[in-house]
Amino acid sequence: MLQKASAPEIKLPAKLAKPKFSANAMTVLKRRYLKKDEQGKVLETPQRMLWRVASTVAAADHFYEPMADIRALALKFYNLMAELDFMPNSPTLMNAGRKLGQLSACFVLPIEDSMPSIFEAVKQTALIHQSGGGTGFSFSRIRPKNDVVHSTKGISSGPLSFMSVFDCATETIKQGGTRRGANMAILRVDHPDIMDFIKIKSDLKVLHNFNLSVAITDDFMRALAENGDYPLINPRNNEVVRHQNAPKLFRQIVKQAWLSGEPGIVFIDRINAENPTPAAGEIESTNPCGEQPLLPYESCNLGSINLANMVLDGKIDYQRLGDCVDTAVHFLDNVVDINKYPLAEIERVTKLNRKIGLGVMGFADLLVQLEIPYSSSEAVALAEEVMQFIDERALNASIGLGRARGSFPNFPESVYGRRDPASPVRNATRTTIAPTGTISILAGCSSGVEPLFAVAFLRRVMDNDELFEVNPRFEQTAKQEGFYSHELVKQIAHHGTLAGIEEIPLKYRRIFETAHDITPENHIEIQAAFQRHTNNAVSKTINFPHDANEEDVRRAYLLAYELGCKGVTIYRDGCRENQVLNIGKTDKKGAAAAVTPVPPQKPVKRDRPAMLTGCTYQMTTGCGPMYVTINQDEEKRLFELFNTVGKAGGCAASQCEAIGRLVSLAWRSGMAPEPMIKQMIGISCHKPAGFGENKVTSCADAIAQAIRRHLEMTNGHRDQSLAEANNIFGACPECGGVIEHEGGCCVCHACGYSECG
């Protein structure tokens, strides 16, 4: 195995091309990527950041060619990024050339059916998250709930109980990190606890730090097609526990996905059928967004080409695209060597297969420039054409590196070695379609292979001014065609789409269609087109309108399987908010009457009596302990709220007092408490406290949680309609911007926040 040698230091050139970052990209760079001192002051320019990355990665050539011109290669890497033609994954931008030095985004860890293995994996997860990576796990090897444990004569708590341990560990680690940890939990469809796994996120308050996916087997799909049963198998002894009706279980998957967007599904047998190194082991899990299937202890570093830059004279510039692929493959292969891995075993396994994941972003922008609607058959054909070119070019580039540097060590036992031993492939996989949530903001292009998320949207700044962000290509087109106006932009921003806006010609309404203008079938056709020429998998969100039904979701899943996708993530617009509001309201059995009566039609402010009774709740906030007192009148109606915040003083205390006065005024005027809870709960500030069910994201959130607790105590039961997951759906927890569901993840285009890091 290659040993790291000391690489020559490459000094910053006197002149470097200025990176083409937009103002929005600069905001994200300052927030997330540029070096800062202990006081948070930015210490490097974008040029220095890109040179730090380029020179560090180029230095790996020194391991193979001591006389190589590292400086020239570093300039080549630098220009590729400065022109916004290519961006590596976020850990590479953040950590290359810095002490941490961990450059990979994706990891998969094994979990065996034993306490030592489970808690060793928890420790390893903490180390990976601390280094800025995300982790995937299969919990399928853990024996089911209530199964026998011979060593203690007890019974097993099952895989779901251990998922919560990983979730709490992630919550704790991310409190002090700059890049939040994310996890993928996968359970095989033939595990005895699969039904509980599917239903677990009916309560949105659990497993905040996990994406969930069911590993669907070909046997299950056959049973589904035959309307039959299939066996559930105990992983402890591989014995059949019972049989499960496939359509019934599939209906539950569909129902839960319709309700909350989870679980997703991965077609695990299809993934293993295309496993390039079957002799090295079976693939059981993927990274958090599902695009990177990996063996246990494998990691993968990703990067994406900006297709928006690959247009010349109204056509795809395949010369530029090909050169970009060649350089990007070289870059990513170097990362495998220069990387500082969080665990020695991860370094060993990663270097045995040297997987890289080159993908694309800006596909929607490419279509706009070529005047091709995303939902058209031409777009599907173009997706396949472009990805086939990239995949074949990446393979040739990898073979070229293999001839110069040697193939990956597992090559002789891989599908490549058996097929063509004379062509030594350097990397077991070369292509992956990742979400690119943050790096696409840096590149100034659309995310991954997703449609445009919006043509115009509203961005609120600190002084509450309204700023409208407009897609630059739409703005240019609208001005050229004579239909641009500020009023039109405002209308688009509030409408969310161009559909139905008659002053915009139909041609441009189609060219600039957004995610919610496109049918789920169109989404899946694009995903399948890219998947046909992608070694790993494609991260994509299949968007549904709010009024879609469960049958729509079922058809989409079956279509994805039919068209050859390796997995599916769906999101129905507004489903999470709908779930929080409606869970527990459809079944009226045993429902307790609400204490607070229906308010009068005309608000009448009640006078305060001389004496009120109530309770005081202690809440832990980032500003210190908060004491929330809630008083009610003789008729048990909520009347007033007071709060004090530790020693915070200043703005924190005054703003909390203001909230208390407004809440009290609303209650005395007859307003119900539930809408107040909904408005305040989950509001985030820079000083959250606690984790899990005890997490408090701000002082406003603490007040809302205290009101909720008071209602539950008074009513004598937990009201799920008030349950809050503290999830990020809706508003960005960092800047308050709009959260979009893209690439199997949630991202904020305003500040670069990403649920998956």
N, C-alpha and C positions, 0 to 999 in steps of 0.2 A: 504493500500500500504506500502511496505517495507520502513522504514526510515533508512537512512544511519547512522551508528554509527561509533565512532572512532575505527579504526582497529589498532592492534598492529604493531609497526614498526618492520620490519624484516631486520636485518643487513646482509651485504654482507658476505657470507661464506669465510673462509680463502682459501679454494680450490674449484675451479669450473672447470668443463671440458671446454677446449678451444673450442669455436665455430669453425665449419669447413668452415668458409667463405673463398672464393677465393680472389685473388688480385683484380679482377673486383668488387666483392661484397664489398670489403673494400673501394674502391673508392666511391661507391654509399653510403655506410654507412657514410663516412666522409662528403660527400656532403649534405646528406639529413636527417640523423637520429640521429647521435651522438650529445650530448649536446655541445654547443659552448658558448664562452663568447662574450661580446659585440664587440670584435675585430675579431671574427670569429675563434678563436683558439679552437680546439677540446678539450673538458674537460673530456670525458669519453671513456673507452675502449669498444669494442663490448661485453665483458663479463658483464661489468657494465650496459650497455644498456639492454641486455637480462634479467639481474637480476632485473633491475628497472621495466621492463614490467611484468616479472613472479611474483615478490613479490607483486606488486600492484594489479594484477588481482587475485592472490591467496587469498589476504586479504578479499575478498568478502565472503569467507566461514565463516568468523567471524560473519557475520550477522545472520547466521543460526545455527552455532554451536560455541558458545563462547569458548569451550575448544578444538576446532579443531586444528590439527597440521598444522598450516599455513606454517611453514618452509618446511615441507616435501612436501606439495603440490606445493610450489613455486619451489622447486628443480625439481619436476616432470615436471612442465611447462617449466622450464629453459632448461632441457635436451631435451625436445621435440623440442624446437627451436634451441638449439645448435647443435643437430644432423641433423638439416635441414629437419626434418620430417614434420614440420608444421610451417607456418608463419601466424600471424594475418594480417589484412589489415593495410595499412600504418599509418593512424591516431593513431592506438593503439601503434605501435612501436615508433612513434614520441612523443606522448603525455602522455602515461601512466606514472604515478609517477611524472609528472611535473605540473606546476601551471595551465595550460590550461585544461588538463584532459579530452579533448573531444576525444572519441575513435572510433566513428562510421564514416563510409565512405558514407553512403547512407541516403538521406532524400527526402521526398516528401511533398510539401507544397500545400495547396488548394488555388485556385484563383476563387473568385466569381465575378459576373457581377456588380461590383460597384467600384468606385474610392477608397473608404477606404480599401476594401479588396485587391485591386491590389497593392496599395502602402504599405499596411501593409506587404504583401508578399515580396515586394522589400526590406523592412527593415529586415525582417526575413532572407531573402536570404543573405544579407550582413553579418549578424551575423553568419550564418552557414559557409559561405565561409571564414570568418575571423578565424573560429575555425578549418578549414581544411577539411570540408565536401563538398560533391557535392549535387546538388538539382535537383529534377524532378518536372515538372508542367504539368498539362493539362490546356490548354487555351480554352477548348471546351465550357465552361460556359459563356464566354464573347460574347455578342451579335455581329452580323456581322457588317462589314463595311457598312456605310450609313444607318444603322438602326436608328429608332427614339430613342431619349433620352428625355423622358417626363419631367424630372426635369429641363432641361435647354431649352427645345423646339429646341434642336439642333439635330445633327446626330452623330452616333458613328464612331470612327476611326477604330474600329475592333481589333481583338486579335493581329494581326501582328504588329501593331504600339506599343503595350505594350511590345511585346517581345524585341524590341530594347531598351526599358527602362531597362529591366532586364540585357540585354547584356552590356549596358554602366556601370551599377552598378557593374557587375562582373569584367569588365575591370579595373575599378578604384580600387576595393578591392584587386585584385591580384597583383597590382603593388608593394605592400609592404609585400606580403605574401611569405611563403616558399613552399606552396603547392597551385598551382593555382586552382581557382574555376572552376567548370564545371557544365553545365546545360543540362537537357533534356527538350525539348518542344514537347508536344504531342497535336495533334488536331484530333478530330474524323473525320472519312471519311464522315459523314453526316452533318458536319458543312458547312454553306453556303460559307465560305471563304476558303474552302479546296483547291481549285485549286490554289489560290494565295499562300497558305502555301507551296504547293508542289513545286512551281516554285521559291520560294524566294531565294534559294541559287544558282540560275542561275548567280547571281552576287556574286562572292566569297568574296566580301568585307563586306558583312553583316553578323551579328550574328556569330561572330568568336567563341564566348564562349558557343554555343549551338550545341548539337546534335539534329536532328529533326527526329521525327517518326510519321507516320500516324497510328491512331488507327483504324484498320480494323475490321468491324463487320461481324457477320455471315450473316446478311441480304445483305450486300454488296457482299459477296462471292457467295451467291445464285444468285443475280442479274447478277454477272459477268459470272457465269456458264450458265445462261439463255440468255446471250447477251442482257440484258434488262436494264431498268432504276431503280433508287432507289430514295427515297425522301431526300432532304436537309432540315434540321429542324432548325428553329431559336431557340436557347436555351433560349431566353428571355421569350417566351410564348409557346414553344414546338409546334408551328404551322409549317406546311409544306410550305416552301418558293417556291420551284420549284423542278423539278425532274432532275436528272443528269444521263447521260448514263454511266453505270459502266465500260464497256470496254474502253471508251474514257478516263475516269479518271485513270484507271489502266495503260493505255498506257503512260499517263503523269508521273505517279509514276516511271514506269520502265525507261522512257527516262531520267528523272532527276537523278535517281540512277546510270544509265549507265554513265551519264555525270560527276557526282561528288561524287558518293557514298552516297548521301542523297537525299530524306529522307529514313530512314529505315522504316520498318513496324512492328507493334505489333498487334497480334490478340487479341484484348481487350476482346471479349466475351469468348474466350478460357481461358484467364487469370482469368476472374471472375467466370467461371464455376469451377475453382479449387481454388477459394478464400476460405481459411480455416475458415474465420470468416465473413460470409455474413451478419450476423445480425449487425456487427460493421460498415458496410458501403461498398460502391462499390469502387473497385480499378480503378483509372482513369489514373495513370501515373506510371513510373518506375524511377529508378535512372539514371544517365547520360549514362551508358553503356548498359542499358536495361535488366540487369540480375536480378534486384530486384524490382518486382512490390510491391508497398506499398500503404497503405491507407493514406489519408491526415494526416499530422503531425506524421507519423510513421518514424522511423529510423531503420537501421539494421547494425549490425557489422558482418564483414565477416572474414573468414580465410580459408586457403587452405592447403591440405595435399600434400606432394611431393611424387607422385607415383613412381618417379625414384628410391626412396629409399626402395620401397616395393617389391624387387625381391630377392629371395634366391634360389640358385641352379637352375637357369633357370625357376623358377616358381614364381607366385605372393605369397608373404608371408602374407597370410590372418590373421595369428595370430598377426603379427606386425601392419598390417593395422587396424584390429579391435581395438587393444589397443589404437592406435593413434586416431581413431574416438572417442572412449569413453573419452579420455583426452581432445580432442579438443572441444567436446560438453560442457564439464564441464567448460573449459576455456571461451568459448564464452558466455555461460549463466552467468558466473560471470561478464563479461564485461557489461552486461545489468545493473547490480547493481552498479558497481564501476564507471560507466561513469558519466561525468559531462556534462549534456545536454545543448545545446545553448539556448533552450527555455523550459519553464515549461510545456507547452502543449505537446511538443515532448516527454518529460520524461513521462508524464501521459499516452499518447497513446501507446508509445513503451512498457511500463511495463504492459499494459493491454493484450498485445499479445506476448511479449517477443520473437519476431522473431530473429533467428540467420541464418547465411548463410555459412555452411561448404561446401567447394568445393575442387577441385583438381588442381594441376599443374603437369607438368612433364609427361603428358600422352604420348607425342611423344617419350620421352626418355624411358618410359616403353616399348613401342612397339619395339624400337631399341634393347633393351636388350633381348626381347623375339623373335627377328628377324621376326617381323610381319610388313609388309608394311602398312602404314597409309591408303592407298586407297583400302585395301582388305576387303573382307567380314569378315575375322577373326578379324580385328580391330574393326569393327562395333559390332560384338558379344562380344568382350572383353570389349568394352566401356560400353555396357549395363550390363554385368556381374559385373564389378567393381562398377559401380554406384549403381546398385541394392543392392549390399552388403553394401556400405557406407550408403545409404538411410535407409535401414532396421536397421543397427546397430545404426545409429544416432537416429532413432525413439525410439529404446529400451533404449538408453542412456538417452534420454529426459524423457521417462516414469520413469526410475529409479530416476532421479532428481525430477520429479513430485511427486513421492511417498514420497521422503524425504523432499521436500521443498514446495510442493503444485503445482497445475497446474497454467497455466497462467490465470489471472482473467476472461477473456472472454471464458474460456474453456466450461462452461455449454451451451453456445449458439453457440458453434462452431460445425463443422462437426464431430470432435472427441467426444465431449460430448454426442451428440445424438447417436453416434455409439457404444461407449464403455465407459460409465461413470465410470467403475471400474478401468480404466487405465488412470490416470491423466497425460496428456502430459504437459511437462514443457514449451515447445516452439511451437508456432503455426506453424512455419516452421523451418526446420533444414538445408536444403541443397540448395545451390546456386553455379553456376559455374561462377566465376568472371574472369576478364581478367588477373590479377596477373602480369601486366607488370613489375613493379619494384620488388615486393617480389620474383618473380621467378629468378631475377638476384641474389638476396641475397641467394636464395636456390640453385643456380647453376643449374637450370633445365629449360626445355622448358616452354613456357607460357601457362597457362590454359590447354585447350584441343586442342590447335592449333598444326599444324604440326611444324616441325623444320623450323625456319625462314631462316636459312642458315647453310650449313655445314662448310663454311669458309667465312670470310669477312675481308675486309681491315679496319684497324683502323689507322687514322693519328694522330700522337701526335704533341705536340707544335713545335718541331723543324722540322716538315714535314717528319720525318722518317715514313716508311711504316711498320706497324706491322700486321701480319696476325693472326687473331683469328680462331682457328680450334676447331670444336666440339671434345671434348676429347675422346668420344667413337668411332668416326670415325678415329681419329688419332691412337688409340690403335688397332682398327681392321685393318687399312691399314698397320701398321707396322707388325702386326702378319701375315698378308696375303702376305706381301712382295711387295706391290705396292705404298708405301708411298714415297713421295719426296717433297722437297720445291717447285719445279717447278709445281708439281701437285696441291699443295695447292694454289699457286698463280693463276693457271688456274681456279680452282674452284671458288676462290674469285671473279675473274673478270667475270666468266661465270654465276655465281649465282646459279647454280644447277649442279648435277652430270650427268644429262641427256646428252647423246651424247659423253661422255668422255669414249672412248673405253677401255683405260687401266684399268678402274675400272670394275671388274666383274659385270655382270647384276644383280646378287643377291644383291650386296651391293648398286647398284644404286637404286634398289627398296626399300631396307630397309631404306636408308638414303634420301628418297625423301623429297622434301621441298614443301612449300605451293603452289608454282606455277607449281609443277609437278602434282598436284592433281586436278581433275575436280571439278567444283562446286557441282555436284551431290554427290561426295565423301564427301565433306565438310558437306553438309546438312545431309547426312546419319549419320555421326558421331555426329553432333549436336542433331539430333532427338534421337539417341540412348541414349545419356546422359540425354536428356530432359524427357524421359520416366520414369526416376527414380530420378528426381530433383523436389523438392517442388516448388521452385521459377522458375527461368528461366536460360537459358544458354547464356552467352556472348561469341559470336564467330563471326569472320569475314569470309564471304564466298568470297574467292579470285577468280577473273576472270583474264584471260590474257588480254593484251591490245587490241588484235584484236577480242575479244568477241563482239557479237552484242546484240541489245536490246531483240531479241527473246530468247537468252541464259539467260538473266536476268529474263525475264517473266517466263520461264520454271522453273527456280530456285525458284522463289517466290511461284509458284503453288505447287511445290514439297514440299517445307517447310510446307505449309498449310496441304497438304495431309498426311505428315508424323508426324504431331502433334507438330511442333515447336511453341513456343509462340511469336516468333519474328524473324526477319531476318535483318542482316546488310551485305551489299555487298560492295566490293571495286574492281574496275577494274584497273589493274596496269597502272599507269601513267595518270589516267583520269583527275586528277585535273590540272596537268600541261597542258594537252591537252585542257582542257576547257579554261584556261586562254589564251592560244595561239589562239584558234579558235572561241571563241564567237564573233559574229558580223561579221565574214568573209564569212559565207555561204549566207547571204542575202545581195546582192550587191545594193539593192535599196537605193538611197540617200547616198551612200558611198562617202565621200570626198576624193579627191586625196591627197596623202601624200606630204608634202612640200619637204622632203628630197628626191632627185632623186636617182635612182639606181646607186651605186658606179661603177666606172670603173673596168674592169676586172683586170688590173694591177695597184696596189696601187701606186699613185704618190703623194708625199707630196707637198701640195700647199704652196707657199710663203705667208707670212703674209703681207697684205696691210697696209698702214699707218694708216687707220682708219677703225674700225669695229663698228657695232651697236649691241645692245643686251639688256638684261633685268637682273636685280638682284632679286633673290628670298630669302626671309628670312625664314629659317627653324629652328624649335626648336628641339634641340638634347639634349641628356643626358650630353654632354660636354659643353652646353651653346648654345647661338644663333649662327647659321651658315648663312653666306651670300654667295649664289651661283650665280656667274655671268656667263651668257651664251651669247656668241657673235656669230654672223653669218655674212657671207660676202654679197656682193651686190646681189648675186643670191639666197639669203635666205637659203644658206646651212650652217649647223652648223659648226663652225670653231674652237672655243676654249672655255675652261671652267676654271674659277678661283674660289676658295673658301677660306673663312677665317672662323675660328672657335673661337668665343668668346675670352675667356682668357685661353683656354685649354692649349696651349703651348705643348712642349714635343712631345711625340709620336703621339697624336691625330692630332696636327697641321701638323706634317711632313707627316703622312700617308695620310691626306686629300690633301695635296699639291701634293703628289705622284699620287694620283688618278686623280687629275685635269690635271697633265702633261700627263698621259697616255691617258686619254679621249681626250684631245686636239690633241695629236699625231694621235690617231685613226681617229678622224674626219678630220684632215687635209690630211690624207691618203685615205679618201673616205669611211670609215666604217659607216654603218648606226647606228643610236642611239638605236634602239629597242633591239638588243642583249645585249648592255651594261646595259640597264635598267633591263633586265631579269636576268643578272648575279649579279647585285648589290642589287636589291630591296629585302627586307626581310632578309638581313644579320643581325644577332643579335649580340649585345654586352651586357655587364653587366649593362649598364645604358640606358635603353630605355626611351622614353619620350612620353607623350600624350596618347590618347586612341581613339578607333574608327577610323574614317577616318583620323584623325590627328596624329595617332600613328607613331612614328619614332623609329625604332629598333636599329639604329646605325648611325654613320656619313656617311658610305657608302650608307645606305638606304636613308638618307636625300638627298644625291647628286642624286641618281636615281629618287627619287620622284620629285626633282626640274627639272630634264630633262624631265620627263613625263609631268609635269605641263606646261613646256615651249612648248612642242609639241602640247599639247591640246589647249593652248592659240593661238598658231600660226595657227593651222589647223581649229580652230573655232568649234571643237566638241570633245566630250570625246571618246577616242579610247579604246574600251573595250579590245582590244588585248593587251593593255599595263596595264590594271587594275590588281592590285596585292592585294591579300587578306591578306597579312601578315600572311598567315596560316603556319602551321608547316609541311605541306606535303613536303617531299623531304629530307631536311637537318634538323637535330635537332637544335633548336634555342639556346641550351645551349652549346653543344660541337661540333656541325657540323657533327655528325655521321649520319648514315642512319636511317631514320624513317621507321618503319614497322607498318602495319595495322593488329592488332591482337585483338581479343576479343571485337570488336566493338570500339576500341580505337586506338590511335597512340602512339607507344612507341619507345624509343631509347635504344637498348641493350648495347650501349657503356657506357652511363652515368646514365641510370635509369630514364631519363625524361619520363613523361607520360602526354599526352594531357588531360587525365581525372584525373590527380592527382595521 
